[in-house]
């Protein structure tokens, strides 16, 4: 497997607690990455009982004046909106 693919296979697992203080293992799962032509992000929070999967065709980014555009900027904006809505 090419070395650059190894970063696509990593994920995060983190312990946490539910609203009643009970330990949840794993509580939080996440993965983000991409490949030529697409970018993605996956998050699950078992304590909050929510999650999101973002899949975007395209992986080009560009700057225009003071703003960033493109797939990664869109992925970031979608995830930030999700976090604000489901804190």
Short mmCIF file of the C-alpha atoms (twelve columns), coordinates in Angstrom:
data_MODEL
# 
_entry.id   MODEL 
# 
loop_
_atom_site.group_PDB 
_atom_site.id 
_atom_site.type_symbol 
_atom_site.label_atom_id 
_atom_site.label_alt_id 
_atom_site.label_comp_id 
_atom_site.label_asym_id 
_atom_site.label_seq_id 
_atom_site.Cartn_x 
_atom_site.Cartn_y 
_atom_site.Cartn_z 
_atom_site.pdbx_PDB_model_num 
ATOM 1  C CA . UNK A 1  0.000   0.000  0.000  1 
ATOM 2  C CA . UNK A 2  1.477   3.418  -0.917 1 
ATOM 3  C CA . UNK A 3  2.600   5.524  2.055  1 
ATOM 4  C CA . UNK A 4  0.178   8.373  1.297  1 
ATOM 5  C CA . UNK A 5  -2.744  5.946  1.660  1 
ATOM 6  C CA . UNK A 6  -1.738  5.136  5.254  1 
ATOM 7  C CA . UNK A 7  -2.920  8.568  6.423  1 
ATOM 8  C CA . UNK A 8  -6.331  7.827  4.922  1 
ATOM 9  C CA . UNK A 9  -6.744  4.813  7.182  1 
ATOM 10 C CA . UNK A 10 -6.203  6.563  10.510 1 
ATOM 11 C CA . UNK A 11 -9.027  7.342  12.887 1 
ATOM 12 C CA . UNK A 12 -9.539  8.686  16.407 1 
ATOM 13 C CA . UNK A 13 -11.197 6.872  19.312 1 
ATOM 14 C CA . UNK A 14 -11.732 8.709  22.591 1 
ATOM 15 C CA . UNK A 15 -13.348 7.746  25.902 1 
ATOM 16 C CA . UNK A 16 -16.104 9.863  27.403 1 
ATOM 17 C CA . UNK A 17 -19.213 9.939  29.569 1 
ATOM 18 C CA . UNK A 18 -22.899 10.070 28.824 1 
ATOM 19 C CA . UNK A 19 -25.284 12.557 30.492 1 
ATOM 20 C CA . UNK A 20 -25.629 10.227 33.519 1 
ATOM 21 C CA . UNK A 21 -21.857 10.114 34.084 1 
ATOM 22 C CA . UNK A 22 -21.480 6.544  32.795 1 
ATOM 23 C CA . UNK A 23 -18.234 5.825  30.978 1 
ATOM 24 C CA . UNK A 24 -18.566 5.144  27.263 1 
ATOM 25 C CA . UNK A 25 -15.723 3.403  25.431 1 
ATOM 26 C CA . UNK A 26 -15.241 4.562  22.758 1 
ATOM 27 C CA . UNK A 27 -17.328 7.685  23.080 1 
ATOM 28 C CA . UNK A 28 -16.036 9.622  20.091 1 
ATOM 29 C CA . UNK A 29 -15.011 8.263  16.702 1 
ATOM 30 C CA . UNK A 30 -13.679 10.374 13.854 1 
ATOM 31 C CA . UNK A 31 -11.935 10.102 10.525 1 
ATOM 32 C CA . UNK A 32 -11.191 12.610 7.806  1 
ATOM 33 C CA . UNK A 33 -9.256  12.464 4.614  1 
ATOM 34 C CA . UNK A 34 -9.536  12.331 0.918  1 
ATOM 35 C CA . UNK A 35 -8.201  11.039 -2.318 1 
ATOM 36 C CA . UNK A 36 -7.710  12.746 -5.657 1 
ATOM 37 C CA . UNK A 37 -11.178 13.959 -6.565 1 
ATOM 38 C CA . UNK A 38 -12.889 13.898 -3.173 1 
ATOM 39 C CA . UNK A 39 -12.622 14.844 0.504  1 
ATOM 40 C CA . UNK A 40 -14.534 13.513 3.495  1 
ATOM 41 C CA . UNK A 41 -15.083 13.614 7.247  1 
ATOM 42 C CA . UNK A 42 -16.867 11.236 9.625  1 
ATOM 43 C CA . UNK A 43 -17.641 11.937 13.295 1 
ATOM 44 C CA . UNK A 44 -19.770 10.096 15.864 1 
ATOM 45 C CA . UNK A 45 -20.331 11.220 19.448 1 
ATOM 46 C CA . UNK A 46 -22.056 8.404  21.338 1 
ATOM 47 C CA . UNK A 47 -22.581 10.509 24.489 1 
ATOM 48 C CA . UNK A 48 -24.467 13.187 22.562 1 
ATOM 49 C CA . UNK A 49 -26.051 10.549 20.286 1 
ATOM 50 C CA . UNK A 50 -25.202 12.411 17.116 1 
ATOM 51 C CA . UNK A 51 -22.853 12.200 14.196 1 
ATOM 52 C CA . UNK A 52 -22.098 13.474 10.740 1 
ATOM 53 C CA . UNK A 53 -20.700 12.155 7.485  1 
ATOM 54 C CA . UNK A 54 -19.498 14.704 4.938  1 
ATOM 55 C CA . UNK A 55 -18.491 13.541 1.461  1 
ATOM 56 C CA . UNK A 56 -17.567 16.092 -1.188 1 
ATOM 57 C CA . UNK A 57 -16.637 15.471 -4.801 1 
ATOM 58 C CA . UNK A 58 -13.607 17.596 -5.509 1 
ATOM 59 C CA . UNK A 59 -10.507 18.452 -3.557 1 
ATOM 60 C CA . UNK A 60 -9.332  21.714 -5.080 1 
ATOM 61 C CA . UNK A 61 -9.019  24.840 -2.915 1 
ATOM 62 C CA . UNK A 62 -8.321  28.447 -3.847 1 
ATOM 63 C CA . UNK A 63 -8.155  31.902 -2.319 1 
ATOM 64 C CA . UNK A 64 -9.988  34.950 -3.631 1 
ATOM 65 C CA . UNK A 65 -9.390  38.183 -1.773 1 
ATOM 66 C CA . UNK A 66 -9.683  37.251 1.922  1 
ATOM 67 C CA . UNK A 67 -11.864 34.150 1.480  1 
ATOM 68 C CA . UNK A 68 -11.000 30.494 0.981  1 
ATOM 69 C CA . UNK A 69 -13.080 28.413 -1.424 1 
ATOM 70 C CA . UNK A 70 -13.150 24.780 -2.452 1 
ATOM 71 C CA . UNK A 71 -13.811 21.312 -1.094 1 
ATOM 72 C CA . UNK A 72 -11.820 21.546 2.141  1 
ATOM 73 C CA . UNK A 73 -13.219 24.977 2.976  1 
ATOM 74 C CA . UNK A 74 -16.737 23.642 2.368  1 
ATOM 75 C CA . UNK A 75 -16.055 20.541 4.504  1 
ATOM 76 C CA . UNK A 76 -14.779 22.759 7.327  1 
ATOM 77 C CA . UNK A 77 -17.784 25.115 7.106  1 
ATOM 78 C CA . UNK A 78 -20.283 22.227 7.138  1 
ATOM 79 C CA . UNK A 79 -18.586 20.653 10.163 1 
ATOM 80 C CA . UNK A 80 -18.455 23.976 12.047 1 
ATOM 81 C CA . UNK A 81 -22.184 24.518 11.395 1 
ATOM 82 C CA . UNK A 82 -22.910 20.999 12.668 1 
ATOM 83 C CA . UNK A 83 -20.925 21.648 15.846 1 
ATOM 84 C CA . UNK A 84 -22.752 24.927 16.487 1 
ATOM 85 C CA . UNK A 85 -26.148 23.285 15.978 1 
ATOM 86 C CA . UNK A 86 -25.504 20.147 18.057 1 
ATOM 87 C CA . UNK A 87 -23.315 21.234 20.987 1 
# 
